[in-house]
């Protein structure tokens, strides 16, 4: 039974994994009220509809402008857009793989029961691989919904459009399996601290590589692709068959040689905690700066900044900071989970929801100050600074709604939700003054959530 592989057993294991992972996902005080649940869904729906409307306006303007463009130039632009889509899928697959691999972790009890039941090691491992892929695909679908409007820029019939959509998914799955194989090969026969160190190093290296591709090499690939003789349909067929072939080969290699070495459990690189409870920044700052996300993002920013400075100089580095510094606000996604075990002490120290909200606002003002400086230098306005503060509170809210300790998948949901709203907020930058009322709305939502948390903690 050690090496057997039965589809029925895999389905049984997957059902067990899903039940274990999604248990407790909405077990938060905020979700106990129907008004809050439906209100949150309504807000997210309105945000997406607003984002979709802004995109349609911009696309309509672009469509009018390109009507007079020569057909050759139009085809070049279409090929470049399609190539950009394929490259973005590769980038998304890497980020989602790292996110799912590090956050959607099965606990030790789940793996113990799965391995003690009459299933082979290969069945458990393959089920794990499919489980992680299915979770990543679910979030990939949400992101596809967001970027789908831009496909209207490519002139193609329904058959070609459907084929492009299938190819995007096939490319994502193949990329996911390639990364799975890389991690399995590097982490083979490793355990404990050594495994954590290797995983952290792999995560970091892939993030650096993908970020460089996002900012530099993909534009060169898109430019090269745009001048090739192949049509849109031919390009799509080439990518589809290549990804199908590579994905199948990589999956078979992984299942045959590395299946039993690919078991993983929940773990953290960097322990969270609050050393002191005082009114002021000490109430909230330690729980934010001592998270592994804070270490990840700042280490990545430093490495990329050094590379940008060496290669392109200070001006290019400032342009990089203009877009990257506001996104550092996402580190607050772990704040709720870091304070959840000591939240009852807040009432003892007379820390009210308003006090905590004010403290978080102070931390956001402090942490986003580099974005303020760069924004004034580069754009002579406060948009990057306000964008960063908005992201700070979006991540905080997502962390409260889906704290990691309540469900194995919560951290992934919070991360993807934050990323989606970041994209939507980016559309508001073009609307003068829109980031200020959006911040007020976020502060209001967070205050309601904090009040619910305090009521339960009493």
Secondary structure, 3 states (H helix, E strand, C coil): CCCCCCHHHHHHHHHHHHHHHHCCCCCCHHHHCHHHHHHHHHHHHHHHHHHHHHHHHHHHHHHHHHCCCCHHHHHHHHHHHHHHHHHHHHHHHHHHHHHHHHHCCCCHHHHHHHHHCCCCHHHHHHHHHHHHHHHHHHHHHHHHHHHHHHHHHCCCCHHHHHHHHHHHHHHHHHHHHHHHHHHHHHCCCCCHHHHHHHHHHHHHHHHHHHHHHHHHHHHHHHHHHHCCCCCHHHHHHHHHHHHHHHHHHHHHHHHHHHHHHCCCCCCCCCCCCCCCCCCCHHHCHHHHHCCHHHHHHHHHHHHHHHHHHHHHCHHHHHHHHHHHHHHHHHHHHHHHHHHCCCHHHHHHCCCCHHHHHHHHHHHHHHHCHHHHHHHHHHHCCCHHHHHHHHHHHHHHHHHHHCCHHHCCCHHHHHHHHHHHHHHHHHHHCCCCCHHHHHHHHHHHHHHHHHHHHHHHHC
